[in-house]
Amino acid sequence: MAVATEAEPLYISVTEAARLLGISRTHAYDQAHLGIETAGAEGLPAVRLGRRLLIARAAIEELAPT
């Protein structure tokens, strides 16, 4: 397991996840909220930190096409 550096944080914003996945910011937020509601069973697996929604970089790497 790789340790995250400043260049690669463990969690990224929903906006950054949308950019990496090539989807709209609105769609990414919809999918992140779905992930929260379904405990990650559907949508983007997101965590809430205060008011922020964050997505695990590892989850994005699994979803992103190579």
Backbone as XML, in Angstrom:
<?xml version="1.0"?>
<chain id="A" units="angstrom">
  <residue number="1" name="MET">
    <atom name="N" x="0.841" y="-1.175" z="0.000"/>
    <atom name="CA" x="0.000" y="0.000" z="0.000"/>
    <atom name="C" x="0.886" y="1.237" z="0.000"/>
  </residue>
  <residue number="2" name="ALA">
    <atom name="N" x="0.642" y="2.109" z="-0.939"/>
    <atom name="CA" x="1.449" y="3.312" z="-1.062"/>
    <atom name="C" x="0.991" y="4.366" z="-0.066"/>
  </residue>
  <residue number="3" name="VAL">
    <atom name="N" x="1.927" y="5.117" z="0.445"/>
    <atom name="CA" x="1.616" y="6.207" z="1.352"/>
    <atom name="C" x="1.394" y="7.455" z="0.517"/>
  </residue>
  <residue number="4" name="ALA">
    <atom name="N" x="0.332" y="8.198" z="0.808"/>
    <atom name="CA" x="0.028" y="9.409" z="0.050"/>
    <atom name="C" x="1.059" y="10.488" z="0.364"/>
  </residue>
  <residue number="5" name="THR">
    <atom name="N" x="1.373" y="11.258" z="-0.637"/>
    <atom name="CA" x="2.259" y="12.401" z="-0.470"/>
    <atom name="C" x="1.426" y="13.663" z="-0.638"/>
  </residue>
  <residue number="6" name="GLU">
    <atom name="N" x="2.073" y="14.808" z="-0.546"/>
    <atom name="CA" x="1.347" y="16.053" z="-0.768"/>
    <atom name="C" x="0.759" y="16.077" z="-2.169"/>
  </residue>
  <residue number="7" name="ALA">
    <atom name="N" x="1.433" y="15.489" z="-3.126"/>
    <atom name="CA" x="0.941" y="15.475" z="-4.494"/>
    <atom name="C" x="-0.233" y="14.513" z="-4.651"/>
  </residue>
  <residue number="8" name="GLU">
    <atom name="N" x="-0.339" y="13.513" z="-3.798"/>
    <atom name="CA" x="-1.401" y="12.520" z="-3.889"/>
    <atom name="C" x="-2.061" y="12.314" z="-2.527"/>
  </residue>
  <residue number="9" name="PRO">
    <atom name="N" x="-3.047" y="13.149" z="-2.195"/>
    <atom name="CA" x="-3.743" y="12.981" z="-0.911"/>
    <atom name="C" x="-4.599" y="11.729" z="-0.916"/>
  </residue>
  <residue number="10" name="LEU">
    <atom name="N" x="-4.896" y="11.209" z="0.261"/>
    <atom name="CA" x="-5.753" y="10.022" z="0.372"/>
    <atom name="C" x="-7.170" y="10.314" z="-0.080"/>
  </residue>
  <residue number="11" name="TYR">
    <atom name="N" x="-7.666" y="11.510" z="0.187"/>
    <atom name="CA" x="-9.021" y="11.903" z="-0.187"/>
    <atom name="C" x="-8.963" y="13.143" z="-1.060"/>
  </residue>
  <residue number="12" name="ILE">
    <atom name="N" x="-9.898" y="13.223" z="-2.008"/>
    <atom name="CA" x="-9.972" y="14.382" z="-2.888"/>
    <atom name="C" x="-11.391" y="14.938" z="-2.865"/>
  </residue>
  <residue number="13" name="SER">
    <atom name="N" x="-11.529" y="16.163" z="-3.311"/>
    <atom name="CA" x="-12.846" y="16.793" z="-3.350"/>
    <atom name="C" x="-13.705" y="16.156" z="-4.440"/>
  </residue>
  <residue number="14" name="VAL">
    <atom name="N" x="-14.992" y="16.358" z="-4.326"/>
    <atom name="CA" x="-15.906" y="15.839" z="-5.341"/>
    <atom name="C" x="-15.626" y="16.517" z="-6.678"/>
  </residue>
  <residue number="15" name="THR">
    <atom name="N" x="-15.284" y="17.788" z="-6.653"/>
    <atom name="CA" x="-14.964" y="18.512" z="-7.885"/>
    <atom name="C" x="-13.752" y="17.896" z="-8.579"/>
  </residue>
  <residue number="16" name="GLU">
    <atom name="N" x="-12.727" y="17.574" z="-7.816"/>
    <atom name="CA" x="-11.535" y="16.947" z="-8.387"/>
    <atom name="C" x="-11.857" y="15.547" z="-8.901"/>
  </residue>
  <residue number="17" name="ALA">
    <atom name="N" x="-12.681" y="14.807" z="-8.170"/>
    <atom name="CA" x="-13.090" y="13.475" z="-8.616"/>
    <atom name="C" x="-13.837" y="13.562" z="-9.943"/>
  </residue>
  <residue number="18" name="ALA">
    <atom name="N" x="-14.704" y="14.562" z="-10.074"/>
    <atom name="CA" x="-15.443" y="14.757" z="-11.324"/>
    <atom name="C" x="-14.484" y="15.011" z="-12.481"/>
  </residue>
  <residue number="19" name="ARG">
    <atom name="N" x="-13.483" y="15.841" z="-12.243"/>
    <atom name="CA" x="-12.498" y="16.141" z="-13.283"/>
    <atom name="C" x="-11.742" y="14.885" z="-13.693"/>
  </residue>
  <residue number="20" name="LEU">
    <atom name="N" x="-11.319" y="14.098" z="-12.714"/>
    <atom name="CA" x="-10.562" y="12.884" z="-13.015"/>
    <atom name="C" x="-11.403" y="11.840" z="-13.746"/>
  </residue>
  <residue number="21" name="LEU">
    <atom name="N" x="-12.692" y="11.784" z="-13.429"/>
    <atom name="CA" x="-13.579" y="10.806" z="-14.053"/>
    <atom name="C" x="-14.174" y="11.297" z="-15.367"/>
  </residue>
  <residue number="22" name="GLY">
    <atom name="N" x="-14.051" y="12.592" z="-15.623"/>
    <atom name="CA" x="-14.600" y="13.140" z="-16.856"/>
    <atom name="C" x="-16.116" y="13.272" z="-16.825"/>
  </residue>
  <residue number="23" name="ILE">
    <atom name="N" x="-16.665" y="13.561" z="-15.640"/>
    <atom name="CA" x="-18.104" y="13.760" z="-15.498"/>
    <atom name="C" x="-18.343" y="15.162" z="-14.967"/>
  </residue>
  <residue number="24" name="SER">
    <atom name="N" x="-19.585" y="15.604" z="-15.040"/>
    <atom name="CA" x="-19.896" y="16.952" z="-14.557"/>
    <atom name="C" x="-19.817" y="17.001" z="-13.031"/>
  </residue>
  <residue number="25" name="ARG">
    <atom name="N" x="-19.583" y="18.198" z="-12.539"/>
    <atom name="CA" x="-19.515" y="18.412" z="-11.095"/>
    <atom name="C" x="-20.859" y="18.071" z="-10.444"/>
  </residue>
  <residue number="26" name="THR">
    <atom name="N" x="-21.954" y="18.462" z="-11.082"/>
    <atom name="CA" x="-23.290" y="18.184" z="-10.562"/>
    <atom name="C" x="-23.532" y="16.681" z="-10.461"/>
  </residue>
  <residue number="27" name="HIS">
    <atom name="N" x="-23.174" y="15.958" z="-11.514"/>
    <atom name="CA" x="-23.362" y="14.504" z="-11.510"/>
    <atom name="C" x="-22.497" y="13.863" z="-10.422"/>
  </residue>
  <residue number="28" name="ALA">
    <atom name="N" x="-21.288" y="14.359" z="-10.246"/>
    <atom name="CA" x="-20.402" y="13.820" z="-9.208"/>
    <atom name="C" x="-20.996" y="14.039" z="-7.822"/>
  </residue>
  <residue number="29" name="TYR">
    <atom name="N" x="-21.551" y="15.222" z="-7.568"/>
    <atom name="CA" x="-22.180" y="15.479" z="-6.271"/>
    <atom name="C" x="-23.399" y="14.591" z="-6.074"/>
  </residue>
  <residue number="30" name="ASP">
    <atom name="N" x="-24.205" y="14.411" z="-7.129"/>
    <atom name="CA" x="-25.357" y="13.510" z="-7.031"/>
    <atom name="C" x="-24.907" y="12.096" z="-6.672"/>
  </residue>
  <residue number="31" name="GLN">
    <atom name="N" x="-23.851" y="11.634" z="-7.308"/>
    <atom name="CA" x="-23.341" y="10.285" z="-7.056"/>
    <atom name="C" x="-22.700" y="10.180" z="-5.674"/>
  </residue>
  <residue number="32" name="ALA">
    <atom name="N" x="-22.055" y="11.233" z="-5.208"/>
    <atom name="CA" x="-21.468" y="11.232" z="-3.860"/>
    <atom name="C" x="-22.567" y="11.174" z="-2.800"/>
  </residue>
  <residue number="33" name="HIS">
    <atom name="N" x="-23.649" y="11.930" z="-2.998"/>
    <atom name="CA" x="-24.763" y="11.872" z="-2.055"/>
    <atom name="C" x="-25.406" y="10.489" z="-2.067"/>
  </residue>
  <residue number="34" name="LEU">
    <atom name="N" x="-25.525" y="9.888" z="-3.237"/>
    <atom name="CA" x="-26.046" y="8.526" z="-3.328"/>
    <atom name="C" x="-25.126" y="7.560" z="-2.577"/>
  </residue>
  <residue number="35" name="GLY">
    <atom name="N" x="-23.823" y="7.758" z="-2.704"/>
    <atom name="CA" x="-22.858" y="6.930" z="-1.981"/>
    <atom name="C" x="-23.009" y="7.046" z="-0.476"/>
  </residue>
  <residue number="36" name="ILE">
    <atom name="N" x="-23.269" y="8.254" z="0.014"/>
    <atom name="CA" x="-23.492" y="8.469" z="1.449"/>
    <atom name="C" x="-24.772" y="7.758" z="1.887"/>
  </residue>
  <residue number="37" name="GLU">
    <atom name="N" x="-25.841" y="7.924" z="1.110"/>
    <atom name="CA" x="-27.143" y="7.343" z="1.468"/>
    <atom name="C" x="-27.136" y="5.823" z="1.468"/>
  </residue>
  <residue number="38" name="THR">
    <atom name="N" x="-26.326" y="5.217" z="0.593"/>
    <atom name="CA" x="-26.313" y="3.750" z="0.458"/>
    <atom name="C" x="-25.083" y="3.119" z="1.099"/>
  </residue>
  <residue number="39" name="ALA">
    <atom name="N" x="-24.345" y="3.884" z="1.878"/>
    <atom name="CA" x="-23.116" y="3.399" z="2.529"/>
    <atom name="C" x="-22.132" y="2.819" z="1.517"/>
  </residue>
  <residue number="40" name="GLY">
    <atom name="N" x="-22.065" y="3.453" z="0.347"/>
    <atom name="CA" x="-21.091" y="3.056" z="-0.665"/>
    <atom name="C" x="-21.532" y="1.945" z="-1.592"/>
  </residue>
  <residue number="41" name="ALA">
    <atom name="N" x="-22.743" y="1.413" z="-1.406"/>
    <atom name="CA" x="-23.216" y="0.330" z="-2.263"/>
    <atom name="C" x="-23.504" y="0.832" z="-3.681"/>
  </residue>
  <residue number="42" name="GLU">
    <atom name="N" x="-23.881" y="2.098" z="-3.809"/>
    <atom name="CA" x="-24.156" y="2.708" z="-5.104"/>
    <atom name="C" x="-23.477" y="4.069" z="-5.152"/>
  </residue>
  <residue number="43" name="GLY">
    <atom name="N" x="-23.318" y="4.614" z="-6.325"/>
    <atom name="CA" x="-22.736" y="5.944" z="-6.481"/>
    <atom name="C" x="-21.251" y="5.959" z="-6.152"/>
  </residue>
  <residue number="44" name="LEU">
    <atom name="N" x="-20.750" y="7.147" z="-5.878"/>
    <atom name="CA" x="-19.346" y="7.311" z="-5.494"/>
    <atom name="C" x="-19.214" y="7.095" z="-3.991"/>
  </residue>
  <residue number="45" name="PRO">
    <atom name="N" x="-18.281" y="6.259" z="-3.570"/>
    <atom name="CA" x="-18.093" y="6.050" z="-2.133"/>
    <atom name="C" x="-17.493" y="7.303" z="-1.490"/>
  </residue>
  <residue number="46" name="ALA">
    <atom name="N" x="-18.333" y="8.048" z="-0.809"/>
    <atom name="CA" x="-17.929" y="9.327" z="-0.240"/>
    <atom name="C" x="-17.955" y="9.279" z="1.281"/>
  </residue>
  <residue number="47" name="VAL">
    <atom name="N" x="-17.182" y="10.158" z="1.880"/>
    <atom name="CA" x="-17.221" y="10.350" z="3.330"/>
    <atom name="C" x="-17.481" y="11.823" z="3.586"/>
  </residue>
  <residue number="48" name="ARG">
    <atom name="N" x="-18.135" y="12.094" z="4.682"/>
    <atom name="CA" x="-18.417" y="13.477" z="5.054"/>
    <atom name="C" x="-17.459" y="13.862" z="6.169"/>
  </residue>
  <residue number="49" name="LEU">
    <atom name="N" x="-16.802" y="14.989" z="5.984"/>
    <atom name="CA" x="-15.905" y="15.540" z="6.997"/>
    <atom name="C" x="-16.404" y="16.951" z="7.272"/>
  </residue>
  <residue number="50" name="GLY">
    <atom name="N" x="-17.165" y="17.080" z="8.339"/>
    <atom name="CA" x="-17.842" y="18.352" z="8.576"/>
    <atom name="C" x="-18.874" y="18.557" z="7.483"/>
  </residue>
  <residue number="51" name="ARG">
    <atom name="N" x="-18.774" y="19.660" z="6.777"/>
    <atom name="CA" x="-19.689" y="19.938" z="5.663"/>
    <atom name="C" x="-19.135" y="19.466" z="4.329"/>
  </residue>
  <residue number="52" name="ARG">
    <atom name="N" x="-17.894" y="19.036" z="4.318"/>
    <atom name="CA" x="-17.256" y="18.617" z="3.060"/>
    <atom name="C" x="-17.563" y="17.168" z="2.734"/>
  </residue>
  <residue number="53" name="LEU">
    <atom name="N" x="-17.708" y="16.906" z="1.440"/>
    <atom name="CA" x="-17.794" y="15.537" z="0.942"/>
    <atom name="C" x="-16.459" y="15.223" z="0.299"/>
  </residue>
  <residue number="54" name="LEU">
    <atom name="N" x="-15.889" y="14.106" z="0.665"/>
    <atom name="CA" x="-14.596" y="13.705" z="0.115"/>
    <atom name="C" x="-14.701" y="12.302" z="-0.470"/>
  </residue>
  <residue number="55" name="ILE">
    <atom name="N" x="-13.902" y="12.060" z="-1.487"/>
    <atom name="CA" x="-13.870" y="10.773" z="-2.163"/>
    <atom name="C" x="-12.463" y="10.196" z="-2.000"/>
  </residue>
  <residue number="56" name="ALA">
    <atom name="N" x="-12.387" y="8.925" z="-1.648"/>
    <atom name="CA" x="-11.083" y="8.273" z="-1.518"/>
    <atom name="C" x="-10.422" y="8.178" z="-2.890"/>
  </residue>
  <residue number="57" name="ARG">
    <atom name="N" x="-9.174" y="8.601" z="-2.968"/>
    <atom name="CA" x="-8.443" y="8.546" z="-4.238"/>
    <atom name="C" x="-8.409" y="7.109" z="-4.771"/>
  </residue>
  <residue number="58" name="ALA">
    <atom name="N" x="-8.267" y="6.142" z="-3.896"/>
    <atom name="CA" x="-8.212" y="4.742" z="-4.321"/>
    <atom name="C" x="-9.500" y="4.324" z="-5.028"/>
  </residue>
  <residue number="59" name="ALA">
    <atom name="N" x="-10.651" y="4.840" z="-4.555"/>
    <atom name="CA" x="-11.932" y="4.523" z="-5.200"/>
    <atom name="C" x="-11.991" y="5.106" z="-6.598"/>
  </residue>
  <residue number="60" name="ILE">
    <atom name="N" x="-11.455" y="6.292" z="-6.780"/>
    <atom name="CA" x="-11.427" y="6.931" z="-8.105"/>
    <atom name="C" x="-10.515" y="6.144" z="-9.037"/>
  </residue>
  <residue number="61" name="GLU">
    <atom name="N" x="-9.382" y="5.704" z="-8.531"/>
    <atom name="CA" x="-8.455" y="4.934" z="-9.362"/>
    <atom name="C" x="-9.075" y="3.619" z="-9.818"/>
  </residue>
  <residue number="62" name="GLU">
    <atom name="N" x="-9.945" y="3.035" z="-8.997"/>
    <atom name="CA" x="-10.644" y="1.808" z="-9.388"/>
    <atom name="C" x="-11.690" y="2.076" z="-10.464"/>
  </residue>
  <residue number="63" name="LEU">
    <atom name="N" x="-12.332" y="3.237" z="-10.405"/>
    <atom name="CA" x="-13.401" y="3.577" z="-11.339"/>
    <atom name="C" x="-12.886" y="4.155" z="-12.659"/>
  </residue>
  <residue number="64" name="ALA">
    <atom name="N" x="-11.778" y="4.868" z="-12.589"/>
    <atom name="CA" x="-11.279" y="5.581" z="-13.771"/>
    <atom name="C" x="-10.776" y="4.614" z="-14.836"/>
  </residue>
  <residue number="65" name="PRO">
    <atom name="N" x="-11.115" y="4.895" z="-16.072"/>
    <atom name="CA" x="-10.601" y="4.049" z="-17.163"/>
    <atom name="C" x="-9.092" y="4.240" z="-17.310"/>
  </residue>
  <residue number="66" name="THR">
    <atom name="N" x="-8.410" y="3.185" z="-17.698"/>
    <atom name="CA" x="-6.945" y="3.277" z="-17.837"/>
    <atom name="C" x="-6.553" y="3.391" z="-19.284"/>
  </residue>
</chain>
